[in-house]
Amino acid sequence: MGKIDEKEIFVRLGKSDKDALKEIFEAYYPSLCHYASHFLGDHDQSEEVVQDLFVRLWEKRERLEISLSLRSYLFRSVRNQCINLIMHEKVKQNHARKIRDAIIEDAAVEDYYLEEEISEAISSAISALPEKRREIFLLSRQEGLKYQEIAVRLNISVKTVEAQMGLALRFLREKCKRIFLFFIFFKNISSGIKGF
């Protein structure tokens, strides 16, 4: 499209001539879409940018001032809109990343405090065991002794060790059941968050 045609079409556009807009659209639409796709790498998004440009062109037709050529104005507008889109997308991605990192960090802090609470609850429950039962339990769980070794060390029968361990485990399960259930529930939620 020559310079004279551009000026004439621009004047017609300013006078709300829809045919002028149609001529500009037909002359520039394919090349503007192609230009936009160099920035965005997405055909649909590129078409959307160019279509938005033509909508704005029509809306601003009466107060539009073009200092250079119409062609330059259109290509510069597409470039600016593409850059704005890219920047907006980066801001959105950075924001989403920051939110995700903050959630993961909060979950890690919660894990730490939750594990502390569980550890305290278990210690408290073990302390509440009768003395002999507590001793048998600790020899088994902390020192890793077998029932036979505990029986020899404490000079009691293996049956007594088994019975005392059974009672100790039942007591601890009941005492810590609520906090264990909460811990399992919380762990499932936080691993779901980390997959986010």
TORPA-4810 file (N, C-alpha, C, O; in nm, 3 decimals):
<nodes>
NODE_1_0.085_-0.118_0.000_0.000_0.000_0.000_0.089_0.123_0.000_0.175_0.135_0.087_M
NODE_2_0.071_0.214_-0.094_0.155_0.333_-0.105_0.123_0.438_0.000_0.026_0.427_0.076_G
NODE_3_0.211_0.544_0.003_0.198_0.648_0.103_0.067_0.726_0.085_-0.002_0.757_0.182_K
NODE_4_0.033_0.757_-0.041_-0.090_0.834_-0.068_-0.212_0.757_-0.022_-0.302_0.813_0.041_I
NODE_5_-0.216_0.627_-0.053_-0.327_0.542_-0.009_-0.339_0.541_0.143_-0.449_0.550_0.197_D
NODE_6_-0.226_0.530_0.213_-0.227_0.527_0.359_-0.289_0.655_0.415_-0.372_0.650_0.505_E
NODE_7_-0.247_0.768_0.360_-0.300_0.895_0.411_-0.449_0.904_0.386_-0.527_0.947_0.472_K
NODE_8_-0.487_0.864_0.266_-0.630_0.871_0.230_-0.713_0.779_0.321_-0.818_0.819_0.371_E
NODE_9_-0.664_0.657_0.341_-0.735_0.561_0.426_-0.742_0.611_0.569_-0.843_0.594_0.637_I
NODE_10_-0.632_0.675_0.615_-0.628_0.727_0.750_-0.734_0.837_0.768_-0.801_0.844_0.872_F
NODE_11_-0.748_0.922_0.666_-0.850_1.029_0.670_-0.989_0.966_0.672_-1.075_1.007_0.750_V
NODE_12_-1.009_0.867_0.586_-1.140_0.799_0.582_-1.172_0.731_0.713_-1.286_0.731_0.759_R
NODE_13_-1.070_0.671_0.772_-1.088_0.602_0.902_-1.133_0.703_1.008_-1.222_0.674_1.088_L
NODE_14_-1.070_0.821_1.007_-1.106_0.926_1.103_-1.249_0.973_1.087_-1.308_1.029_1.180_G
NODE_15_-1.304_0.951_0.968_-1.443_0.989_0.941_-1.539_0.871_0.960_-1.652_0.874_0.911_K
NODE_16_-1.492_0.768_1.030_-1.572_0.647_1.063_-1.614_0.566_0.941_-1.723_0.509_0.938_S
NODE_17_-1.528_0.562_0.842_-1.553_0.483_0.721_-1.513_0.337_0.749_-1.394_0.305_0.760_D
NODE_18_-1.613_0.250_0.762_-1.586_0.109_0.795_-1.509_0.039_0.683_-1.431_-0.053_0.709_K
NODE_19_-1.530_0.082_0.561_-1.456_0.021_0.450_-1.306_0.049_0.461_-1.224_-0.034_0.421_D
NODE_20_-1.272_0.165_0.516_-1.130_0.200_0.535_-1.067_0.101_0.634_-0.956_0.052_0.613_A
NODE_21_-1.139_0.073_0.742_-1.089_-0.023_0.840_-1.073_-0.162_0.776_-0.975_-0.232_0.800_L
NODE_22_-1.171_-0.198_0.694_-1.167_-0.328_0.628_-1.045_-0.339_0.535_-0.979_-0.443_0.530_K
NODE_23_-1.015_-0.231_0.463_-0.901_-0.230_0.371_-0.769_-0.242_0.447_-0.678_-0.315_0.406_E
NODE_24_-0.760_-0.170_0.560_-0.639_-0.178_0.644_-0.623_-0.321_0.697_-0.514_-0.378_0.698_I
NODE_25_-0.735_-0.377_0.742_-0.736_-0.513_0.797_-0.686_-0.613_0.692_-0.597_-0.694_0.719_F
NODE_26_-0.743_-0.606_0.572_-0.707_-0.699_0.465_-0.561_-0.684_0.421_-0.494_-0.781_0.386_E
NODE_27_-0.513_-0.560_0.425_-0.376_-0.534_0.380_-0.271_-0.579_0.483_-0.163_-0.625_0.445_A
NODE_28_-0.303_-0.565_0.611_-0.200_-0.586_0.713_-0.221_-0.706_0.807_-0.127_-0.752_0.872_Y
NODE_29_-0.341_-0.756_0.814_-0.370_-0.860_0.915_-0.273_-0.980_0.909_-0.215_-1.014_1.011_Y
NODE_30_-0.254_-1.044_0.792_-0.166_-1.162_0.789_-0.023_-1.132_0.834_0.036_-1.206_0.913_P
NODE_31_0.033_-1.020_0.783_0.173_-0.989_0.818_0.186_-0.947_0.964_0.289_-0.974_1.027_S
NODE_32_0.084_-0.881_1.020_0.088_-0.844_1.162_0.082_-0.968_1.252_0.149_-0.975_1.355_L
NODE_33_0.000_-1.065_1.212_-0.009_-1.192_1.289_0.125_-1.265_1.285_0.172_-1.318_1.385_C
NODE_34_0.184_-1.267_1.167_0.314_-1.333_1.151_0.420_-1.265_1.237_0.502_-1.331_1.300_H
NODE_35_0.417_-1.133_1.237_0.511_-1.053_1.318_0.492_-1.081_1.468_0.589_-1.101_1.541_Y
NODE_36_0.367_-1.084_1.512_0.337_-1.109_1.654_0.382_-1.248_1.697_0.426_-1.267_1.810_A
NODE_37_0.371_-1.345_1.605_0.408_-1.484_1.641_0.558_-1.498_1.664_0.601_-1.591_1.732_S
NODE_38_0.639_-1.407_1.609_0.783_-1.407_1.636_0.809_-1.379_1.784_0.903_-1.433_1.843_H
NODE_39_0.726_-1.294_1.844_0.741_-1.260_1.986_0.678_-1.365_2.076_0.736_-1.407_2.176_F
NODE_40_0.558_-1.407_2.038_0.478_-1.490_2.129_0.490_-1.640_2.105_0.469_-1.719_2.197_L
NODE_41_0.524_-1.678_1.984_0.537_-1.821_1.953_0.406_-1.896_1.962_0.405_-2.018_1.978_G
NODE_42_0.296_-1.824_1.953_0.163_-1.886_1.966_0.071_-1.820_1.863_0.044_-1.700_1.872_D
NODE_43_0.024_-1.898_1.768_-0.057_-1.844_1.658_-0.187_-1.781_1.708_-0.222_-1.670_1.668_H
NODE_44_-0.259_-1.853_1.796_-0.388_-1.802_1.847_-0.371_-1.673_1.924_-0.447_-1.578_1.907_D
NODE_45_-0.269_-1.670_2.011_-0.244_-1.550_2.090_-0.202_-1.433_2.000_-0.239_-1.318_2.026_Q
NODE_46_-0.126_-1.463_1.897_-0.084_-1.359_1.802_-0.205_-1.299_1.730_-0.215_-1.177_1.716_S
NODE_47_-0.296_-1.384_1.686_-0.419_-1.336_1.620_-0.500_-1.249_1.715_-0.556_-1.146_1.676_E
NODE_48_-0.506_-1.291_1.841_-0.582_-1.216_1.942_-0.523_-1.075_1.959_-0.597_-0.976_1.966_E
NODE_49_-0.390_-1.067_1.965_-0.323_-0.937_1.980_-0.357_-0.847_1.861_-0.389_-0.730_1.880_V
NODE_50_-0.351_-0.901_1.741_-0.377_-0.821_1.620_-0.525_-0.780_1.614_-0.556_-0.667_1.578_V
NODE_51_-0.613_-0.871_1.647_-0.756_-0.838_1.647_-0.786_-0.727_1.749_-0.864_-0.636_1.721_Q
NODE_52_-0.722_-0.736_1.866_-0.739_-0.630_1.967_-0.691_-0.495_1.913_-0.751_-0.391_1.939_D
NODE_53_-0.581_-0.500_1.838_-0.527_-0.376_1.780_-0.630_-0.312_1.687_-0.651_-0.191_1.692_L
NODE_54_-0.695_-0.392_1.604_-0.795_-0.337_1.511_-0.918_-0.285_1.583_-0.979_-0.187_1.540_F
NODE_55_-0.954_-0.350_1.693_-1.067_-0.300_1.773_-1.031_-0.164_1.831_-1.111_-0.070_1.826_V
NODE_56_-0.910_-0.152_1.888_-0.864_-0.024_1.946_-0.851_0.083_1.837_-0.884_0.200_1.859_R
NODE_57_-0.804_0.041_1.721_-0.789_0.134_1.608_-0.925_0.197_1.574_-0.935_0.317_1.551_L
NODE_58_-1.028_0.114_1.571_-1.162_0.165_1.540_-1.217_0.252_1.654_-1.279_0.355_1.629_W
NODE_59_-1.193_0.210_1.777_-1.243_0.286_1.892_-1.178_0.424_1.903_-1.242_0.520_1.944_E
NODE_60_-1.049_0.433_1.865_-0.974_0.559_1.878_-0.967_0.637_1.746_-0.894_0.735_1.736_K
NODE_61_-1.042_0.593_1.644_-1.029_0.645_1.508_-1.039_0.797_1.499_-0.969_0.858_1.418_R
NODE_62_-1.125_0.861_1.580_-1.148_1.005_1.567_-1.038_1.088_1.634_-1.016_1.203_1.597_E
NODE_63_-0.970_1.030_1.730_-0.865_1.108_1.800_-0.725_1.050_1.777_-0.630_1.087_1.846_R
NODE_64_-0.715_0.959_1.680_-0.587_0.893_1.652_-0.492_0.986_1.577_-0.530_1.051_1.480_L
NODE_65_-0.368_0.991_1.626_-0.266_1.072_1.559_-0.149_0.981_1.523_-0.090_0.918_1.610_E
NODE_66_-0.117_0.975_1.395_-0.007_0.890_1.350_0.097_0.981_1.286_0.074_1.041_1.182_I
NODE_67_0.214_0.989_1.352_0.318_1.081_1.305_0.395_1.024_1.186_0.430_1.097_1.094_S
NODE_68_0.422_0.892_1.189_0.493_0.829_1.077_0.392_0.768_0.982_0.288_0.828_0.955_L
NODE_69_0.420_0.651_0.934_0.325_0.585_0.843_0.228_0.498_0.924_0.256_0.460_1.037_S
NODE_70_0.115_0.469_0.863_0.016_0.381_0.925_0.077_0.244_0.949_0.056_0.181_1.053_L
NODE_71_0.154_0.198_0.851_0.221_0.067_0.861_0.312_0.062_0.985_0.307_-0.033_1.063_R
NODE_72_0.394_0.164_1.001_0.486_0.171_1.116_0.407_0.171_1.247_0.442_0.103_1.344_S
NODE_73_0.298_0.249_1.247_0.214_0.257_1.367_0.159_0.119_1.404_0.163_0.080_1.521_Y
NODE_74_0.108_0.046_1.305_0.048_-0.085_1.331_0.152_-0.185_1.383_0.127_-0.255_1.481_L
NODE_75_0.267_-0.191_1.317_0.370_-0.287_1.358_0.429_-0.251_1.496_0.457_-0.339_1.577_F
NODE_76_0.446_-0.120_1.520_0.498_-0.078_1.650_0.396_-0.111_1.761_0.435_-0.154_1.870_R
NODE_77_0.268_-0.092_1.734_0.163_-0.123_1.831_0.161_-0.272_1.864_0.147_-0.311_1.980_S
NODE_78_0.174_-0.355_1.760_0.177_-0.501_1.782_0.297_-0.539_1.866_0.285_-0.618_1.960_V
NODE_79_0.413_-0.484_1.832_0.535_-0.514_1.908_0.518_-0.476_2.056_0.550_-0.555_2.145_R
NODE_80_0.468_-0.355_2.080_0.449_-0.310_2.219_0.352_-0.398_2.296_0.374_-0.430_2.413_N
NODE_81_0.244_-0.437_2.228_0.144_-0.522_2.295_0.203_-0.660_2.326_0.176_-0.716_2.432_Q
NODE_82_0.283_-0.713_2.235_0.348_-0.843_2.259_0.445_-0.835_2.377_0.448_-0.924_2.462_C
NODE_83_0.522_-0.727_2.382_0.617_-0.709_2.493_0.541_-0.697_2.625_0.582_-0.755_2.725_I
NODE_84_0.432_-0.622_2.624_0.348_-0.610_2.745_0.297_-0.746_2.791_0.298_-0.778_2.910_N
NODE_85_0.250_-0.825_2.694_0.199_-0.959_2.726_0.308_-1.047_2.786_0.286_-1.115_2.887_L
NODE_86_0.425_-1.045_2.725_0.538_-1.126_2.773_0.575_-1.084_2.915_0.595_-1.169_3.002_I
NODE_87_0.584_-0.953_2.940_0.619_-0.903_3.073_0.512_-0.940_3.174_0.542_-0.980_3.287_M
NODE_88_0.386_-0.927_3.134_0.274_-0.961_3.223_0.280_-1.109_3.260_0.257_-1.146_3.375_H
NODE_89_0.311_-1.193_3.161_0.321_-1.338_3.184_0.435_-1.368_3.280_0.421_-1.454_3.368_E
NODE_90_0.547_-1.299_3.265_0.662_-1.321_3.355_0.627_-1.279_3.497_0.662_-1.348_3.593_K
NODE_91_0.558_-1.167_3.510_0.517_-1.119_3.643_0.425_-1.222_3.708_0.440_-1.255_3.826_V
NODE_92_0.329_-1.274_3.628_0.236_-1.375_3.681_0.310_-1.500_3.725_0.282_-1.556_3.831_K
NODE_93_0.406_-1.545_3.643_0.482_-1.665_3.677_0.567_-1.644_3.801_0.574_-1.732_3.887_Q
NODE_94_0.632_-1.527_3.811_0.711_-1.496_3.930_0.624_-1.491_4.056_0.662_-1.541_4.162_N
NODE_95_0.507_-1.431_4.041_0.415_-1.421_4.154_0.370_-1.561_4.197_0.368_-1.592_4.316_H
NODE_96_0.334_-1.644_4.100_0.290_-1.781_4.131_0.403_-1.859_4.197_0.379_-1.935_4.291_A
NODE_97_0.527_-1.839_4.148_0.642_-1.909_4.207_0.665_-1.865_4.352_0.693_-1.947_4.439_R
NODE_98_0.651_-1.733_4.376_0.670_-1.682_4.512_0.564_-1.737_4.607_0.595_-1.774_4.721_K
NODE_99_0.441_-1.743_4.561_0.333_-1.798_4.645_0.361_-1.945_4.674_0.350_-1.988_4.789_I
NODE_100_0.397_-2.022_4.569_0.426_-2.164_4.589_0.541_-2.183_4.688_0.533_-2.267_4.778_R
NODE_101_0.649_-2.105_4.672_0.765_-2.116_4.762_0.728_-2.081_4.906_0.774_-2.145_5.000_D
NODE_102_0.643_-1.978_4.921_0.601_-1.938_5.055_0.518_-2.048_5.120_0.531_-2.074_5.240_A
NODE_103_0.431_-2.113_5.041_0.348_-2.222_5.095_0.436_-2.338_5.137_0.417_-2.396_5.244_I
NODE_104_0.534_-2.372_5.051_0.625_-2.483_5.083_0.706_-2.451_5.207_0.727_-2.537_5.293_I
NODE_105_0.753_-2.325_5.216_0.833_-2.285_5.332_0.749_-2.293_5.460_0.796_-2.341_5.563_E
NODE_106_0.623_-2.245_5.452_0.534_-2.254_5.568_0.509_-2.399_5.606_0.505_-2.433_5.724_D
NODE_107_0.492_-2.484_5.505_0.468_-2.627_5.532_0.589_-2.688_5.600_0.573_-2.770_5.690_A
NODE_108_0.712_-2.648_5.559_0.833_-2.701_5.620_0.842_-2.659_5.767_0.881_-2.738_5.853_A
NODE_109_0.805_-2.533_5.794_0.806_-2.484_5.933_0.703_-2.561_6.014_0.730_-2.601_6.128_V
NODE_110_0.585_-2.581_5.955_0.480_-2.656_6.025_0.526_-2.799_6.053_0.501_-2.852_6.161_E
NODE_111_0.593_-2.862_5.955_0.646_-2.997_5.974_0.736_-3.002_6.096_0.728_-3.094_6.178_D
NODE_112_0.825_-2.901_6.106_0.922_-2.899_6.216_0.848_-2.895_6.350_0.877_-2.973_6.440_Y
NODE_113_0.753_-2.802_6.362_0.681_-2.789_6.489_0.595_-2.911_6.518_0.581_-2.952_6.633_Y
NODE_114_0.537_-2.967_6.413_0.453_-3.085_6.430_0.537_-3.203_6.478_0.495_-3.277_6.568_L
NODE_115_0.655_-3.221_6.419_0.743_-3.330_6.462_0.788_-3.311_6.606_0.801_-3.408_6.681_E
NODE_116_0.812_-3.184_6.645_0.847_-3.154_6.784_0.733_-3.195_6.877_0.756_-3.257_6.981_E
NODE_117_0.610_-3.159_6.838_0.493_-3.193_6.920_0.478_-3.344_6.933_0.449_-3.396_7.041_E
NODE_118_0.496_-3.415_6.821_0.484_-3.561_6.824_0.590_-3.622_6.915_0.561_-3.711_6.994_I
NODE_119_0.710_-3.573_6.903_0.821_-3.622_6.985_0.791_-3.601_7.134_0.814_-3.689_7.216_S
NODE_120_0.738_-3.482_7.166_0.702_-3.453_7.305_0.589_-3.543_7.352_0.591_-3.591_7.465_E
NODE_121_0.489_-3.565_7.266_0.375_-3.650_7.302_0.421_-3.793_7.329_0.373_-3.856_7.424_A
NODE_122_0.513_-3.843_7.246_0.564_-3.980_7.265_0.644_-3.989_7.395_0.628_-4.083_7.473_I
NODE_123_0.732_-3.890_7.417_0.812_-3.889_7.541_0.723_-3.885_7.663_0.747_-3.956_7.761_S
NODE_124_0.621_-3.802_7.657_0.528_-3.790_7.769_0.453_-3.922_7.793_0.433_-3.963_7.907_S
NODE_125_0.412_-3.987_7.683_0.341_-4.115_7.696_0.432_-4.223_7.752_0.389_-4.303_7.835_A
NODE_126_0.558_-4.227_7.708_0.654_-4.326_7.760_0.679_-4.303_7.908_0.688_-4.398_7.986_I
NODE_127_0.689_-4.175_7.947_0.710_-4.142_8.089_0.593_-4.187_8.175_0.610_-4.216_8.294_S
NODE_128_0.474_-4.193_8.115_0.354_-4.232_8.191_0.343_-4.384_8.212_0.258_-4.429_8.288_A
NODE_129_0.429_-4.463_8.145_0.428_-4.610_8.164_0.476_-4.645_8.305_0.559_-4.575_8.361_L
NODE_130_0.423_-4.754_8.361_0.478_-4.801_8.489_0.628_-4.829_8.472_0.674_-4.865_8.364_P
NODE_131_0.704_-4.812_8.578_0.850_-4.813_8.572_0.908_-4.936_8.500_0.990_-4.922_8.410_E
NODE_132_0.865_-5.058_8.541_0.921_-5.181_8.484_0.885_-5.192_8.335_0.968_-5.230_8.252_K
NODE_133_0.760_-5.159_8.303_0.715_-5.164_8.164_0.793_-5.065_8.079_0.832_-5.096_7.966_R
NODE_134_0.816_-4.944_8.133_0.893_-4.842_8.063_1.036_-4.892_8.035_1.090_-4.873_7.926_R
NODE_135_1.095_-4.956_8.136_1.231_-5.008_8.123_1.238_-5.113_8.012_1.330_-5.110_7.930_E
NODE_136_1.142_-5.204_8.009_1.137_-5.308_7.906_1.120_-5.245_7.768_1.187_-5.283_7.672_I
NODE_137_1.029_-5.149_7.759_1.003_-5.081_7.633_1.130_-5.012_7.580_1.164_-5.026_7.463_F
NODE_138_1.198_-4.937_7.667_1.318_-4.864_7.626_1.433_-4.958_7.587_1.508_-4.929_7.494_L
NODE_139_1.446_-5.070_7.658_1.550_-5.167_7.622_1.523_-5.223_7.482_1.615_-5.246_7.403_L
NODE_140_1.396_-5.245_7.453_1.360_-5.299_7.322_1.374_-5.194_7.212_1.436_-5.220_7.108_S
NODE_141_1.317_-5.075_7.233_1.309_-4.976_7.126_1.434_-4.886_7.115_1.476_-4.853_7.005_R
NODE_142_1.491_-4.849_7.228_1.608_-4.760_7.221_1.739_-4.837_7.206_1.827_-4.799_7.127_Q
NODE_143_1.751_-4.944_7.281_1.877_-5.020_7.276_1.873_-5.133_7.174_1.977_-5.191_7.142_E
NODE_144_1.754_-5.165_7.125_1.740_-5.266_7.021_1.761_-5.409_7.069_1.797_-5.497_6.990_G
NODE_145_1.740_-5.433_7.199_1.758_-5.570_7.252_1.641_-5.658_7.213_1.528_-5.610_7.200_L
NODE_146_1.668_-5.787_7.193_1.562_-5.885_7.164_1.497_-5.923_7.296_1.553_-5.902_7.404_K
NODE_147_1.376_-5.980_7.288_1.301_-6.017_7.408_1.383_-6.109_7.499_1.381_-6.095_7.621_Y
NODE_148_1.454_-6.202_7.439_1.537_-6.298_7.515_1.646_-6.223_7.593_1.672_-6.253_7.710_Q
NODE_149_1.709_-6.125_7.527_1.816_-6.048_7.592_1.762_-5.962_7.707_1.827_-5.948_7.810_E
NODE_150_1.643_-5.907_7.687_1.580_-5.827_7.794_1.549_-5.917_7.914_1.574_-5.881_8.029_I
NODE_151_1.493_-6.033_7.883_1.458_-6.128_7.990_1.581_-6.163_8.073_1.574_-6.167_8.196_A
NODE_152_1.694_-6.190_8.008_1.819_-6.224_8.078_1.867_-6.106_8.161_1.903_-6.121_8.278_V
NODE_153_1.867_-5.987_8.100_1.919_-5.869_8.169_1.835_-5.836_8.293_1.890_-5.799_8.397_R
NODE_154_1.702_-5.848_8.283_1.615_-5.810_8.395_1.577_-5.929_8.485_1.505_-5.915_8.584_L
NODE_155_1.627_-6.046_8.446_1.601_-6.168_8.525_1.450_-6.196_8.535_1.397_-6.222_8.643_N
NODE_156_1.383_-6.190_8.418_1.241_-6.222_8.410_1.220_-6.315_8.291_1.312_-6.336_8.211_I
NODE_157_1.099_-6.370_8.279_1.074_-6.463_8.168_1.046_-6.386_8.038_1.006_-6.270_8.039_S
NODE_158_1.070_-6.457_7.926_1.042_-6.398_7.795_0.893_-6.367_7.783_0.855_-6.268_7.722_V
NODE_159_0.809_-6.452_7.842_0.663_-6.432_7.839_0.627_-6.300_7.905_0.540_-6.227_7.857_K
NODE_160_0.694_-6.269_8.018_0.668_-6.144_8.089_0.708_-6.026_8.001_0.636_-5.926_7.992_T
NODE_161_0.824_-6.037_7.934_0.869_-5.931_7.844_0.765_-5.909_7.734_0.727_-5.796_7.706_V
NODE_162_0.720_-6.017_7.671_0.619_-6.007_7.564_0.492_-5.941_7.613_0.436_-5.853_7.548_E
NODE_163_0.445_-5.985_7.732_0.320_-5.930_7.788_0.336_-5.780_7.817_0.248_-5.701_7.785_A
NODE_164_0.449_-5.742_7.879_0.473_-5.602_7.914_0.487_-5.515_7.789_0.439_-5.402_7.786_Q
NODE_165_0.554_-5.568_7.687_0.568_-5.493_7.561_0.432_-5.472_7.494_0.402_-5.365_7.442_M
NODE_166_0.350_-5.577_7.497_0.214_-5.569_7.441_0.133_-5.460_7.509_0.067_-5.380_7.444_G
NODE_167_0.140_-5.458_7.644_0.067_-5.357_7.721_0.122_-5.216_7.694_0.047_-5.120_7.680_L
NODE_168_0.255_-5.206_7.685_0.319_-5.076_7.660_0.277_-5.021_7.524_0.241_-4.904_7.511_A
NODE_169_0.281_-5.107_7.422_0.246_-5.063_7.287_0.099_-5.023_7.277_0.065_-4.924_7.211_L
NODE_170_0.012_-5.099_7.342_-0.131_-5.068_7.339_-0.156_-4.930_7.405_-0.230_-4.847_7.353_R
NODE_171_-0.090_-4.910_7.520_-0.104_-4.785_7.594_-0.055_-4.666_7.509_-0.121_-4.563_7.500_F
NODE_172_0.062_-4.684_7.446_0.119_-4.576_7.365_0.034_-4.545_7.242_0.019_-4.430_7.203_L
NODE_173_-0.020_-4.652_7.181_-0.108_-4.631_7.065_-0.228_-4.548_7.102_-0.264_-4.454_7.031_R
NODE_174_-0.291_-4.583_7.214_-0.409_-4.509_7.259_-0.374_-4.365_7.293_-0.446_-4.271_7.257_E
NODE_175_-0.263_-4.349_7.363_-0.221_-4.217_7.410_-0.187_-4.124_7.293_-0.216_-4.004_7.297_K
NODE_176_-0.125_-4.179_7.190_-0.076_-4.096_7.079_-0.163_-4.103_6.953_-0.131_-4.041_6.852_C
NODE_177_-0.273_-4.179_6.959_-0.354_-4.201_6.838_-0.398_-4.070_6.773_-0.384_-4.054_6.651_K
NODE_178_-0.449_-3.977_6.851_-0.501_-3.854_6.796_-0.392_-3.773_6.724_-0.413_-3.724_6.613_R
NODE_179_-0.278_-3.762_6.788_-0.170_-3.682_6.727_-0.110_-3.752_6.605_-0.068_-3.686_6.510_I
NODE_180_-0.107_-3.887_6.605_-0.058_-3.960_6.488_-0.152_-3.940_6.370_-0.108_-3.920_6.257_F
NODE_181_-0.282_-3.946_6.396_-0.381_-3.927_6.289_-0.367_-3.787_6.230_-0.372_-3.770_6.109_L
NODE_182_-0.350_-3.689_6.317_-0.332_-3.551_6.271_-0.204_-3.539_6.189_-0.202_-3.471_6.086_F
NODE_183_-0.097_-3.603_6.235_0.032_-3.599_6.166_0.019_-3.658_6.026_0.068_-3.600_5.929_F
NODE_184_-0.046_-3.774_6.015_-0.064_-3.840_5.884_-0.147_-3.751_5.792_-0.114_-3.734_5.674_I
NODE_185_-0.255_-3.692_5.846_-0.341_-3.603_5.769_-0.261_-3.483_5.719_-0.270_-3.447_5.601_F
NODE_186_-0.182_-3.421_5.808_-0.104_-3.303_5.773_0.002_-3.337_5.670_0.024_-3.260_5.577_F
NODE_187_0.068_-3.452_5.687_0.172_-3.495_5.592_0.114_-3.510_5.452_0.176_-3.469_5.354_K
NODE_188_-0.006_-3.569_5.443_-0.070_-3.586_5.312_-0.100_-3.452_5.247_-0.080_-3.435_5.127_N
NODE_189_-0.148_-3.356_5.328_-0.178_-3.224_5.275_-0.051_-3.155_5.229_-0.047_-3.099_5.120_I
NODE_190_0.055_-3.158_5.313_0.177_-3.085_5.276_0.247_-3.149_5.158_0.308_-3.078_5.079_S
NODE_191_0.240_-3.282_5.142_0.301_-3.341_5.022_0.220_-3.303_4.899_0.277_-3.292_4.790_S
NODE_192_0.090_-3.283_4.913_0.008_-3.233_4.803_0.048_-3.092_4.764_0.052_-3.058_4.646_G
NODE_193_0.077_-3.010_4.864_0.120_-2.872_4.838_0.254_-2.871_4.766_0.274_-2.793_4.673_I
NODE_194_0.348_-2.959_4.810_0.481_-2.960_4.749_0.475_-3.003_4.603_0.563_-2.966_4.524_K
NODE_195_0.373_-3.080_4.567_0.359_-3.121_4.427_0.302_-3.012_4.340_0.300_-3.021_4.218_G
NODE_196_0.255_-2.902_4.411_0.197_-2.789_4.341_0.303_-2.718_4.263_0.274_-2.619_4.196_F
</nodes>
